Amino acid sequence: MNYVVLQVILKEKLWGTGSGNLTELEKVINAQAALGYRLHTITTAASGSKGMGGGDRIQATMVFEHLT
């Protein structure tokens, strides 16, 4: 397999700015790197809110390329 496509949903913090779970994104990237893949492309898109106190969601789609 030459490419792997993965998605991670990031939840915005309830207070302040930025994502509340960037460590999840780091885990996905590091796990693929350990398997011999490098991040080729990443895109983000707003995927809505879960309502009062739920925080907005950002969908990160990543394409990883196998290093050969």
mmJSON file of the N, C-alpha and C atoms, coordinates in Angstrom:
{"data_MODEL":{"atom_site":{
"group_PDB":["ATOM","ATOM","ATOM","ATOM","ATOM","ATOM","ATOM","ATOM","ATOM","ATOM","ATOM","ATOM","ATOM","ATOM","ATOM","ATOM","ATOM","ATOM","ATOM","ATOM","ATOM","ATOM","ATOM","ATOM","ATOM","ATOM","ATOM","ATOM","ATOM","ATOM","ATOM","ATOM","ATOM","ATOM","ATOM","ATOM","ATOM","ATOM","ATOM","ATOM","ATOM","ATOM","ATOM","ATOM","ATOM","ATOM","ATOM","ATOM","ATOM","ATOM","ATOM","ATOM","ATOM","ATOM","ATOM","ATOM","ATOM","ATOM","ATOM","ATOM","ATOM","ATOM","ATOM","ATOM","ATOM","ATOM","ATOM","ATOM","ATOM","ATOM","ATOM","ATOM","ATOM","ATOM","ATOM","ATOM","ATOM","ATOM","ATOM","ATOM","ATOM","ATOM","ATOM","ATOM","ATOM","ATOM","ATOM","ATOM","ATOM","ATOM","ATOM","ATOM","ATOM","ATOM","ATOM","ATOM","ATOM","ATOM","ATOM","ATOM","ATOM","ATOM","ATOM","ATOM","ATOM","ATOM","ATOM","ATOM","ATOM","ATOM","ATOM","ATOM","ATOM","ATOM","ATOM","ATOM","ATOM","ATOM","ATOM","ATOM","ATOM","ATOM","ATOM","ATOM","ATOM","ATOM","ATOM","ATOM","ATOM","ATOM","ATOM","ATOM","ATOM","ATOM","ATOM","ATOM","ATOM","ATOM","ATOM","ATOM","ATOM","ATOM","ATOM","ATOM","ATOM","ATOM","ATOM","ATOM","ATOM","ATOM","ATOM","ATOM","ATOM","ATOM","ATOM","ATOM","ATOM","ATOM","ATOM","ATOM","ATOM","ATOM","ATOM","ATOM","ATOM","ATOM","ATOM","ATOM","ATOM","ATOM","ATOM","ATOM","ATOM","ATOM","ATOM","ATOM","ATOM","ATOM","ATOM","ATOM","ATOM","ATOM","ATOM","ATOM","ATOM","ATOM","ATOM","ATOM","ATOM","ATOM","ATOM","ATOM","ATOM","ATOM","ATOM","ATOM","ATOM","ATOM","ATOM","ATOM","ATOM","ATOM","ATOM","ATOM"],
"id":[1,2,3,4,5,6,7,8,9,10,11,12,13,14,15,16,17,18,19,20,21,22,23,24,25,26,27,28,29,30,31,32,33,34,35,36,37,38,39,40,41,42,43,44,45,46,47,48,49,50,51,52,53,54,55,56,57,58,59,60,61,62,63,64,65,66,67,68,69,70,71,72,73,74,75,76,77,78,79,80,81,82,83,84,85,86,87,88,89,90,91,92,93,94,95,96,97,98,99,100,101,102,103,104,105,106,107,108,109,110,111,112,113,114,115,116,117,118,119,120,121,122,123,124,125,126,127,128,129,130,131,132,133,134,135,136,137,138,139,140,141,142,143,144,145,146,147,148,149,150,151,152,153,154,155,156,157,158,159,160,161,162,163,164,165,166,167,168,169,170,171,172,173,174,175,176,177,178,179,180,181,182,183,184,185,186,187,188,189,190,191,192,193,194,195,196,197,198,199,200,201,202,203,204],
"type_symbol":["N","C","C","N","C","C","N","C","C","N","C","C","N","C","C","N","C","C","N","C","C","N","C","C","N","C","C","N","C","C","N","C","C","N","C","C","N","C","C","N","C","C","N","C","C","N","C","C","N","C","C","N","C","C","N","C","C","N","C","C","N","C","C","N","C","C","N","C","C","N","C","C","N","C","C","N","C","C","N","C","C","N","C","C","N","C","C","N","C","C","N","C","C","N","C","C","N","C","C","N","C","C","N","C","C","N","C","C","N","C","C","N","C","C","N","C","C","N","C","C","N","C","C","N","C","C","N","C","C","N","C","C","N","C","C","N","C","C","N","C","C","N","C","C","N","C","C","N","C","C","N","C","C","N","C","C","N","C","C","N","C","C","N","C","C","N","C","C","N","C","C","N","C","C","N","C","C","N","C","C","N","C","C","N","C","C","N","C","C","N","C","C","N","C","C","N","C","C","N","C","C","N","C","C"],
"label_atom_id":["N","CA","C","N","CA","C","N","CA","C","N","CA","C","N","CA","C","N","CA","C","N","CA","C","N","CA","C","N","CA","C","N","CA","C","N","CA","C","N","CA","C","N","CA","C","N","CA","C","N","CA","C","N","CA","C","N","CA","C","N","CA","C","N","CA","C","N","CA","C","N","CA","C","N","CA","C","N","CA","C","N","CA","C","N","CA","C","N","CA","C","N","CA","C","N","CA","C","N","CA","C","N","CA","C","N","CA","C","N","CA","C","N","CA","C","N","CA","C","N","CA","C","N","CA","C","N","CA","C","N","CA","C","N","CA","C","N","CA","C","N","CA","C","N","CA","C","N","CA","C","N","CA","C","N","CA","C","N","CA","C","N","CA","C","N","CA","C","N","CA","C","N","CA","C","N","CA","C","N","CA","C","N","CA","C","N","CA","C","N","CA","C","N","CA","C","N","CA","C","N","CA","C","N","CA","C","N","CA","C","N","CA","C","N","CA","C","N","CA","C","N","CA","C","N","CA","C","N","CA","C","N","CA","C","N","CA","C"],
"label_alt_id":[null,null,null,null,null,null,null,null,null,null,null,null,null,null,null,null,null,null,null,null,null,null,null,null,null,null,null,null,null,null,null,null,null,null,null,null,null,null,null,null,null,null,null,null,null,null,null,null,null,null,null,null,null,null,null,null,null,null,null,null,null,null,null,null,null,null,null,null,null,null,null,null,null,null,null,null,null,null,null,null,null,null,null,null,null,null,null,null,null,null,null,null,null,null,null,null,null,null,null,null,null,null,null,null,null,null,null,null,null,null,null,null,null,null,null,null,null,null,null,null,null,null,null,null,null,null,null,null,null,null,null,null,null,null,null,null,null,null,null,null,null,null,null,null,null,null,null,null,null,null,null,null,null,null,null,null,null,null,null,null,null,null,null,null,null,null,null,null,null,null,null,null,null,null,null,null,null,null,null,null,null,null,null,null,null,null,null,null,null,null,null,null,null,null,null,null,null,null,null,null,null,null,null,null],
"label_comp_id":["MET","MET","MET","ASN","ASN","ASN","TYR","TYR","TYR","VAL","VAL","VAL","VAL","VAL","VAL","LEU","LEU","LEU","GLN","GLN","GLN","VAL","VAL","VAL","ILE","ILE","ILE","LEU","LEU","LEU","LYS","LYS","LYS","GLU","GLU","GLU","LYS","LYS","LYS","LEU","LEU","LEU","TRP","TRP","TRP","GLY","GLY","GLY","THR","THR","THR","GLY","GLY","GLY","SER","SER","SER","GLY","GLY","GLY","ASN","ASN","ASN","LEU","LEU","LEU","THR","THR","THR","GLU","GLU","GLU","LEU","LEU","LEU","GLU","GLU","GLU","LYS","LYS","LYS","VAL","VAL","VAL","ILE","ILE","ILE","ASN","ASN","ASN","ALA","ALA","ALA","GLN","GLN","GLN","ALA","ALA","ALA","ALA","ALA","ALA","LEU","LEU","LEU","GLY","GLY","GLY","TYR","TYR","TYR","ARG","ARG","ARG","LEU","LEU","LEU","HIS","HIS","HIS","THR","THR","THR","ILE","ILE","ILE","THR","THR","THR","THR","THR","THR","ALA","ALA","ALA","ALA","ALA","ALA","SER","SER","SER","GLY","GLY","GLY","SER","SER","SER","LYS","LYS","LYS","GLY","GLY","GLY","MET","MET","MET","GLY","GLY","GLY","GLY","GLY","GLY","GLY","GLY","GLY","ASP","ASP","ASP","ARG","ARG","ARG","ILE","ILE","ILE","GLN","GLN","GLN","ALA","ALA","ALA","THR","THR","THR","MET","MET","MET","VAL","VAL","VAL","PHE","PHE","PHE","GLU","GLU","GLU","HIS","HIS","HIS","LEU","LEU","LEU","THR","THR","THR"],
"label_asym_id":["A","A","A","A","A","A","A","A","A","A","A","A","A","A","A","A","A","A","A","A","A","A","A","A","A","A","A","A","A","A","A","A","A","A","A","A","A","A","A","A","A","A","A","A","A","A","A","A","A","A","A","A","A","A","A","A","A","A","A","A","A","A","A","A","A","A","A","A","A","A","A","A","A","A","A","A","A","A","A","A","A","A","A","A","A","A","A","A","A","A","A","A","A","A","A","A","A","A","A","A","A","A","A","A","A","A","A","A","A","A","A","A","A","A","A","A","A","A","A","A","A","A","A","A","A","A","A","A","A","A","A","A","A","A","A","A","A","A","A","A","A","A","A","A","A","A","A","A","A","A","A","A","A","A","A","A","A","A","A","A","A","A","A","A","A","A","A","A","A","A","A","A","A","A","A","A","A","A","A","A","A","A","A","A","A","A","A","A","A","A","A","A","A","A","A","A","A","A","A","A","A","A","A","A"],
"label_entity_id":["1","1","1","1","1","1","1","1","1","1","1","1","1","1","1","1","1","1","1","1","1","1","1","1","1","1","1","1","1","1","1","1","1","1","1","1","1","1","1","1","1","1","1","1","1","1","1","1","1","1","1","1","1","1","1","1","1","1","1","1","1","1","1","1","1","1","1","1","1","1","1","1","1","1","1","1","1","1","1","1","1","1","1","1","1","1","1","1","1","1","1","1","1","1","1","1","1","1","1","1","1","1","1","1","1","1","1","1","1","1","1","1","1","1","1","1","1","1","1","1","1","1","1","1","1","1","1","1","1","1","1","1","1","1","1","1","1","1","1","1","1","1","1","1","1","1","1","1","1","1","1","1","1","1","1","1","1","1","1","1","1","1","1","1","1","1","1","1","1","1","1","1","1","1","1","1","1","1","1","1","1","1","1","1","1","1","1","1","1","1","1","1","1","1","1","1","1","1","1","1","1","1","1","1"],
"label_seq_id":[1,1,1,2,2,2,3,3,3,4,4,4,5,5,5,6,6,6,7,7,7,8,8,8,9,9,9,10,10,10,11,11,11,12,12,12,13,13,13,14,14,14,15,15,15,16,16,16,17,17,17,18,18,18,19,19,19,20,20,20,21,21,21,22,22,22,23,23,23,24,24,24,25,25,25,26,26,26,27,27,27,28,28,28,29,29,29,30,30,30,31,31,31,32,32,32,33,33,33,34,34,34,35,35,35,36,36,36,37,37,37,38,38,38,39,39,39,40,40,40,41,41,41,42,42,42,43,43,43,44,44,44,45,45,45,46,46,46,47,47,47,48,48,48,49,49,49,50,50,50,51,51,51,52,52,52,53,53,53,54,54,54,55,55,55,56,56,56,57,57,57,58,58,58,59,59,59,60,60,60,61,61,61,62,62,62,63,63,63,64,64,64,65,65,65,66,66,66,67,67,67,68,68,68],
"pdbx_PDB_ins_code":[null,null,null,null,null,null,null,null,null,null,null,null,null,null,null,null,null,null,null,null,null,null,null,null,null,null,null,null,null,null,null,null,null,null,null,null,null,null,null,null,null,null,null,null,null,null,null,null,null,null,null,null,null,null,null,null,null,null,null,null,null,null,null,null,null,null,null,null,null,null,null,null,null,null,null,null,null,null,null,null,null,null,null,null,null,null,null,null,null,null,null,null,null,null,null,null,null,null,null,null,null,null,null,null,null,null,null,null,null,null,null,null,null,null,null,null,null,null,null,null,null,null,null,null,null,null,null,null,null,null,null,null,null,null,null,null,null,null,null,null,null,null,null,null,null,null,null,null,null,null,null,null,null,null,null,null,null,null,null,null,null,null,null,null,null,null,null,null,null,null,null,null,null,null,null,null,null,null,null,null,null,null,null,null,null,null,null,null,null,null,null,null,null,null,null,null,null,null,null,null,null,null,null,null],
"Cartn_x":[0.858,0.0,0.906,0.718,1.56,1.034,-0.284,-0.891,-1.917,-2.065,-3.09,-3.791,-5.127,-5.908,-6.612,-6.421,-7.029,-7.69,-8.725,-9.399,-9.402,-9.218,-9.275,-10.213,-11.111,-12.007,-11.412,-11.16,-10.614,-11.733,-11.799,-12.825,-12.211,-12.859,-12.393,-12.578,-11.7,-11.831,-13.118,-13.672,-14.887,-14.598,-13.461,-13.042,-11.703,-11.498,-10.235,-10.235,-9.04,-8.915,-8.055,-8.119,-7.318,-8.068,-7.42,-8.038,-7.779,-8.747,-8.609,-7.952,-7.743,-7.169,-6.136,-5.208,-4.14,-3.27,-3.239,-2.444,-2.976,-4.268,-4.828,-4.245,-4.125,-3.538,-2.081,-1.344,0.057,0.189,-0.693,-0.647,-0.821,-1.774,-2.028,-0.809,-0.246,0.917,2.113,2.38,3.521,3.34,2.112,1.858,2.146,1.742,2.009,3.499,4.169,5.619,6.349,5.906,6.523,6.344,5.302,5.039,5.741,6.506,7.243,6.511,5.527,4.785,5.156,5.07,5.244,3.988,3.738,2.558,2.759,1.867,1.943,1.081,-0.157,-1.118,-2.028,-2.405,-3.406,-4.354,-5.639,-6.653,-7.546,-8.14,-9.073,-10.378,-11.449,-12.769,-13.57,-14.342,-15.243,-16.369,-16.65,-17.71,-18.83,-18.989,-20.147,-19.906,-20.965,-20.92,-21.865,-21.574,-22.449,-23.371,-23.548,-24.486,-23.836,-24.657,-24.223,-23.189,-22.004,-20.958,-20.261,-20.635,-20.047,-18.796,-18.58,-17.411,-17.567,-16.933,-16.959,-16.048,-16.276,-15.467,-14.728,-13.487,-12.695,-12.28,-12.519,-12.164,-10.831,-9.829,-8.529,-8.412,-8.206,-8.017,-6.553,-5.892,-4.469,-4.198,-3.292,-2.812,-1.361,-1.066,0.283,0.848,2.113,2.798,3.845,3.881,4.869,6.245,7.227,8.615,9.22,9.71,10.315,11.736],
"Cartn_y":[-1.174,0.0,1.239,2.135,3.318,4.507,4.587,5.724,5.243,6.011,5.761,7.095,7.075,8.284,8.094,9.051,8.985,10.313,10.243,11.458,11.478,12.68,12.896,14.072,13.937,15.028,15.739,17.03,17.846,18.661,18.685,19.444,20.734,21.849,23.134,23.183,23.91,24.099,24.836,24.548,25.232,26.705,26.986,28.373,28.594,29.784,30.114,29.701,29.616,29.264,28.023,27.422,26.244,24.957,23.879,22.57,21.999,21.272,20.641,19.285,18.729,17.383,17.248,18.184,18.093,16.863,16.336,15.127,13.949,13.921,12.861,12.949,14.156,14.369,13.925,14.276,13.867,12.348,11.681,10.22,9.562,10.068,9.503,9.695,10.906,11.19,10.339,10.262,9.477,7.981,7.481,6.061,5.708,6.578,6.32,6.444,7.402,7.554,6.293,5.695,4.465,3.3,3.369,2.322,2.604,3.688,4.002,4.93,5.673,6.623,8.047,8.955,10.377,11.117,12.202,13.006,13.695,13.413,13.973,15.221,15.133,16.231,16.223,17.424,17.532,18.665,18.424,19.459,19.492,20.632,20.754,21.358,21.005,21.549,21.637,22.698,22.831,21.834,21.078,20.073,20.322,21.584,21.94,21.92,22.224,22.332,21.311,20.918,19.999,20.744,22.05,22.8,23.451,23.915,24.658,23.871,24.434,23.797,22.647,22.334,21.188,21.499,22.773,23.136,22.77,23.536,23.251,22.075,21.462,20.336,20.746,20.278,20.46,19.073,18.786,17.494,17.647,16.889,16.891,15.612,15.753,14.611,14.599,13.477,13.375,12.247,12.52,11.501,11.218,9.95,9.535,8.732,8.98,8.293,7.368,6.13,5.171,5.509,5.511,5.754,4.432,4.442,3.197,3.416],
"Cartn_z":[0.0,0.0,0.0,-0.967,-1.07,-0.279,-0.134,0.558,1.576,2.65,3.662,3.905,3.957,4.234,5.574,6.482,7.806,8.146,8.986,9.454,10.974,11.519,12.96,13.197,14.165,14.529,15.739,15.583,16.665,17.276,18.587,19.299,19.824,19.534,20.054,21.557,22.232,23.674,23.989,25.127,25.57,25.825,26.455,26.696,26.043,25.501,24.857,23.4,22.851,21.442,21.294,20.112,19.813,20.061,19.698,19.839,21.223,21.719,23.016,22.954,21.739,21.653,20.534,20.478,19.483,19.687,20.886,21.127,20.307,20.023,19.171,17.765,17.248,15.93,15.932,16.97,17.1,17.133,17.856,17.952,16.591,15.803,14.473,13.576,13.579,12.731,13.157,14.454,14.944,14.703,14.81,14.556,13.101,12.189,10.776,10.461,11.09,10.892,11.348,12.44,12.945,11.981,11.141,10.144,8.817,8.756,7.533,6.591,7.095,6.265,6.664,5.708,6.007,5.603,6.289,5.993,4.654,3.722,2.376,2.268,2.76,2.651,3.872,4.323,5.383,5.013,5.186,4.977,6.205,6.453,7.571,7.082,7.762,7.446,8.736,8.871,10.018,9.837,10.903,10.791,11.789,12.194,13.002,14.492,15.214,16.666,17.273,18.481,19.209,20.157,19.924,20.745,21.946,22.846,24.021,24.827,24.969,25.753,25.072,23.822,23.141,22.367,22.018,21.238,19.778,18.92,17.486,17.169,16.025,15.566,14.3,14.188,12.978,12.514,11.257,10.684,9.952,10.36,9.696,8.88,7.573,6.684,6.259,6.488,6.2,5.221,4.282,3.346,3.703,3.957,4.285,3.105,2.786,1.693,2.275,1.777,2.282,1.74,2.63,2.238,1.76,0.544,0.011,-0.386],
"occupancy":[1.0,1.0,1.0,1.0,1.0,1.0,1.0,1.0,1.0,1.0,1.0,1.0,1.0,1.0,1.0,1.0,1.0,1.0,1.0,1.0,1.0,1.0,1.0,1.0,1.0,1.0,1.0,1.0,1.0,1.0,1.0,1.0,1.0,1.0,1.0,1.0,1.0,1.0,1.0,1.0,1.0,1.0,1.0,1.0,1.0,1.0,1.0,1.0,1.0,1.0,1.0,1.0,1.0,1.0,1.0,1.0,1.0,1.0,1.0,1.0,1.0,1.0,1.0,1.0,1.0,1.0,1.0,1.0,1.0,1.0,1.0,1.0,1.0,1.0,1.0,1.0,1.0,1.0,1.0,1.0,1.0,1.0,1.0,1.0,1.0,1.0,1.0,1.0,1.0,1.0,1.0,1.0,1.0,1.0,1.0,1.0,1.0,1.0,1.0,1.0,1.0,1.0,1.0,1.0,1.0,1.0,1.0,1.0,1.0,1.0,1.0,1.0,1.0,1.0,1.0,1.0,1.0,1.0,1.0,1.0,1.0,1.0,1.0,1.0,1.0,1.0,1.0,1.0,1.0,1.0,1.0,1.0,1.0,1.0,1.0,1.0,1.0,1.0,1.0,1.0,1.0,1.0,1.0,1.0,1.0,1.0,1.0,1.0,1.0,1.0,1.0,1.0,1.0,1.0,1.0,1.0,1.0,1.0,1.0,1.0,1.0,1.0,1.0,1.0,1.0,1.0,1.0,1.0,1.0,1.0,1.0,1.0,1.0,1.0,1.0,1.0,1.0,1.0,1.0,1.0,1.0,1.0,1.0,1.0,1.0,1.0,1.0,1.0,1.0,1.0,1.0,1.0,1.0,1.0,1.0,1.0,1.0,1.0,1.0,1.0,1.0,1.0,1.0,1.0],
"B_iso_or_equiv":[0.0,0.0,0.0,0.0,0.0,0.0,0.0,0.0,0.0,0.0,0.0,0.0,0.0,0.0,0.0,0.0,0.0,0.0,0.0,0.0,0.0,0.0,0.0,0.0,0.0,0.0,0.0,0.0,0.0,0.0,0.0,0.0,0.0,0.0,0.0,0.0,0.0,0.0,0.0,0.0,0.0,0.0,0.0,0.0,0.0,0.0,0.0,0.0,0.0,0.0,0.0,0.0,0.0,0.0,0.0,0.0,0.0,0.0,0.0,0.0,0.0,0.0,0.0,0.0,0.0,0.0,0.0,0.0,0.0,0.0,0.0,0.0,0.0,0.0,0.0,0.0,0.0,0.0,0.0,0.0,0.0,0.0,0.0,0.0,0.0,0.0,0.0,0.0,0.0,0.0,0.0,0.0,0.0,0.0,0.0,0.0,0.0,0.0,0.0,0.0,0.0,0.0,0.0,0.0,0.0,0.0,0.0,0.0,0.0,0.0,0.0,0.0,0.0,0.0,0.0,0.0,0.0,0.0,0.0,0.0,0.0,0.0,0.0,0.0,0.0,0.0,0.0,0.0,0.0,0.0,0.0,0.0,0.0,0.0,0.0,0.0,0.0,0.0,0.0,0.0,0.0,0.0,0.0,0.0,0.0,0.0,0.0,0.0,0.0,0.0,0.0,0.0,0.0,0.0,0.0,0.0,0.0,0.0,0.0,0.0,0.0,0.0,0.0,0.0,0.0,0.0,0.0,0.0,0.0,0.0,0.0,0.0,0.0,0.0,0.0,0.0,0.0,0.0,0.0,0.0,0.0,0.0,0.0,0.0,0.0,0.0,0.0,0.0,0.0,0.0,0.0,0.0,0.0,0.0,0.0,0.0,0.0,0.0,0.0,0.0,0.0,0.0,0.0,0.0],
"pdbx_formal_charge":[null,null,null,null,null,null,null,null,null,null,null,null,null,null,null,null,null,null,null,null,null,null,null,null,null,null,null,null,null,null,null,null,null,null,null,null,null,null,null,null,null,null,null,null,null,null,null,null,null,null,null,null,null,null,null,null,null,null,null,null,null,null,null,null,null,null,null,null,null,null,null,null,null,null,null,null,null,null,null,null,null,null,null,null,null,null,null,null,null,null,null,null,null,null,null,null,null,null,null,null,null,null,null,null,null,null,null,null,null,null,null,null,null,null,null,null,null,null,null,null,null,null,null,null,null,null,null,null,null,null,null,null,null,null,null,null,null,null,null,null,null,null,null,null,null,null,null,null,null,null,null,null,null,null,null,null,null,null,null,null,null,null,null,null,null,null,null,null,null,null,null,null,null,null,null,null,null,null,null,null,null,null,null,null,null,null,null,null,null,null,null,null,null,null,null,null,null,null,null,null,null,null,null,null],
"auth_seq_id":[1,1,1,2,2,2,3,3,3,4,4,4,5,5,5,6,6,6,7,7,7,8,8,8,9,9,9,10,10,10,11,11,11,12,12,12,13,13,13,14,14,14,15,15,15,16,16,16,17,17,17,18,18,18,19,19,19,20,20,20,21,21,21,22,22,22,23,23,23,24,24,24,25,25,25,26,26,26,27,27,27,28,28,28,29,29,29,30,30,30,31,31,31,32,32,32,33,33,33,34,34,34,35,35,35,36,36,36,37,37,37,38,38,38,39,39,39,40,40,40,41,41,41,42,42,42,43,43,43,44,44,44,45,45,45,46,46,46,47,47,47,48,48,48,49,49,49,50,50,50,51,51,51,52,52,52,53,53,53,54,54,54,55,55,55,56,56,56,57,57,57,58,58,58,59,59,59,60,60,60,61,61,61,62,62,62,63,63,63,64,64,64,65,65,65,66,66,66,67,67,67,68,68,68],
"auth_comp_id":["MET","MET","MET","ASN","ASN","ASN","TYR","TYR","TYR","VAL","VAL","VAL","VAL","VAL","VAL","LEU","LEU","LEU","GLN","GLN","GLN","VAL","VAL","VAL","ILE","ILE","ILE","LEU","LEU","LEU","LYS","LYS","LYS","GLU","GLU","GLU","LYS","LYS","LYS","LEU","LEU","LEU","TRP","TRP","TRP","GLY","GLY","GLY","THR","THR","THR","GLY","GLY","GLY","SER","SER","SER","GLY","GLY","GLY","ASN","ASN","ASN","LEU","LEU","LEU","THR","THR","THR","GLU","GLU","GLU","LEU","LEU","LEU","GLU","GLU","GLU","LYS","LYS","LYS","VAL","VAL","VAL","ILE","ILE","ILE","ASN","ASN","ASN","ALA","ALA","ALA","GLN","GLN","GLN","ALA","ALA","ALA","ALA","ALA","ALA","LEU","LEU","LEU","GLY","GLY","GLY","TYR","TYR","TYR","ARG","ARG","ARG","LEU","LEU","LEU","HIS","HIS","HIS","THR","THR","THR","ILE","ILE","ILE","THR","THR","THR","THR","THR","THR","ALA","ALA","ALA","ALA","ALA","ALA","SER","SER","SER","GLY","GLY","GLY","SER","SER","SER","LYS","LYS","LYS","GLY","GLY","GLY","MET","MET","MET","GLY","GLY","GLY","GLY","GLY","GLY","GLY","GLY","GLY","ASP","ASP","ASP","ARG","ARG","ARG","ILE","ILE","ILE","GLN","GLN","GLN","ALA","ALA","ALA","THR","THR","THR","MET","MET","MET","VAL","VAL","VAL","PHE","PHE","PHE","GLU","GLU","GLU","HIS","HIS","HIS","LEU","LEU","LEU","THR","THR","THR"],
"auth_asym_id":["A","A","A","A","A","A","A","A","A","A","A","A","A","A","A","A","A","A","A","A","A","A","A","A","A","A","A","A","A","A","A","A","A","A","A","A","A","A","A","A","A","A","A","A","A","A","A","A","A","A","A","A","A","A","A","A","A","A","A","A","A","A","A","A","A","A","A","A","A","A","A","A","A","A","A","A","A","A","A","A","A","A","A","A","A","A","A","A","A","A","A","A","A","A","A","A","A","A","A","A","A","A","A","A","A","A","A","A","A","A","A","A","A","A","A","A","A","A","A","A","A","A","A","A","A","A","A","A","A","A","A","A","A","A","A","A","A","A","A","A","A","A","A","A","A","A","A","A","A","A","A","A","A","A","A","A","A","A","A","A","A","A","A","A","A","A","A","A","A","A","A","A","A","A","A","A","A","A","A","A","A","A","A","A","A","A","A","A","A","A","A","A","A","A","A","A","A","A","A","A","A","A","A","A"],
"auth_atom_id":["N","CA","C","N","CA","C","N","CA","C","N","CA","C","N","CA","C","N","CA","C","N","CA","C","N","CA","C","N","CA","C","N","CA","C","N","CA","C","N","CA","C","N","CA","C","N","CA","C","N","CA","C","N","CA","C","N","CA","C","N","CA","C","N","CA","C","N","CA","C","N","CA","C","N","CA","C","N","CA","C","N","CA","C","N","CA","C","N","CA","C","N","CA","C","N","CA","C","N","CA","C","N","CA","C","N","CA","C","N","CA","C","N","CA","C","N","CA","C","N","CA","C","N","CA","C","N","CA","C","N","CA","C","N","CA","C","N","CA","C","N","CA","C","N","CA","C","N","CA","C","N","CA","C","N","CA","C","N","CA","C","N","CA","C","N","CA","C","N","CA","C","N","CA","C","N","CA","C","N","CA","C","N","CA","C","N","CA","C","N","CA","C","N","CA","C","N","CA","C","N","CA","C","N","CA","C","N","CA","C","N","CA","C","N","CA","C","N","CA","C","N","CA","C","N","CA","C","N","CA","C","N","CA","C","N","CA","C"],
"pdbx_PDB_model_num":[1,1,1,1,1,1,1,1,1,1,1,1,1,1,1,1,1,1,1,1,1,1,1,1,1,1,1,1,1,1,1,1,1,1,1,1,1,1,1,1,1,1,1,1,1,1,1,1,1,1,1,1,1,1,1,1,1,1,1,1,1,1,1,1,1,1,1,1,1,1,1,1,1,1,1,1,1,1,1,1,1,1,1,1,1,1,1,1,1,1,1,1,1,1,1,1,1,1,1,1,1,1,1,1,1,1,1,1,1,1,1,1,1,1,1,1,1,1,1,1,1,1,1,1,1,1,1,1,1,1,1,1,1,1,1,1,1,1,1,1,1,1,1,1,1,1,1,1,1,1,1,1,1,1,1,1,1,1,1,1,1,1,1,1,1,1,1,1,1,1,1,1,1,1,1,1,1,1,1,1,1,1,1,1,1,1,1,1,1,1,1,1,1,1,1,1,1,1,1,1,1,1,1,1]
}}}
